[in-house]
């Protein structure tokens, strides 16, 4: 199961554009370098809630398996 999850993560690790329309317009005005930094920042901020929910889900799943 873990190897399947890792494989899926490796498949989707390509270039990701995580911007709303306002952020896209701002990034276009900034240029290529700062726009990539903005993309990275947005993805970094979006990762935290997903990591927290994933951790809680994993703990819940493990506690239900042992019962």
C-alpha positions in Angstrom: 0.0 0.0 0.0 2.8 2.4 0.9 4.6 1.7 -2.4 1.5 2.4 -4.4 1.1 5.7 -2.6 4.7 6.6 -3.2 4.4 5.7 -6.9 1.3 8.0 -7.2 3.2 10.8 -5.6 6.1 10.4 -7.9 3.8 10.5 -10.9 2.1 13.8 -9.9 5.3 15.6 -8.8 5.5 17.5 -12.1 5.0 21.2 -12.5 1.9 22.3 -10.5 0.2 25.6 -10.9 -1.8 26.3 -7.7 -3.0 29.8 -8.2 -6.3 31.6 -8.2 -7.1 34.1 -10.9 -5.8 37.1 -8.9 -2.6 35.3 -8.0 -2.1 34.3 -11.7 -2.4 37.9 -12.8 0.0 39.1 -10.2 2.5 36.3 -11.0 2.4 37.3 -14.7 3.3 40.8 -13.8 6.2 39.7 -11.6 8.1 37.7 -14.2 9.3 34.1 -14.3 11.5 33.8 -11.2 9.3 35.5 -8.7 6.2 33.7 -10.2 7.9 30.3 -9.5 8.6 31.4 -5.9 5.0 32.5 -5.5 3.8 29.0 -6.8 6.1 27.3 -4.3 4.8 29.5 -1.5 1.2 28.7 -2.3 1.9 25.0 -2.5 3.8 25.2 0.8 0.9 26.9 2.6 -1.6 24.4 1.1 0.5 21.4 2.2 0.1 22.0 5.9 -3.7 21.5 6.2 -3.5 18.4 4.0 -0.7 17.0 6.2 -2.7 17.6 9.4 -5.8 16.0 8.0 -3.8 13.1 6.7 -2.1 12.6 10.1 -5.4 12.6 11.9 -6.9 10.2 9.4 -4.0 7.9 9.7 -4.2 7.9 13.5 -7.9 7.2 13.4 -7.4 4.4 10.9 -4.7 2.8 13.1 -6.8 3.1 16.2 -9.8 1.4 14.5 -7.6 -1.5 13.2 -6.3 -2.4 16.7 -9.7 -2.4 18.3 
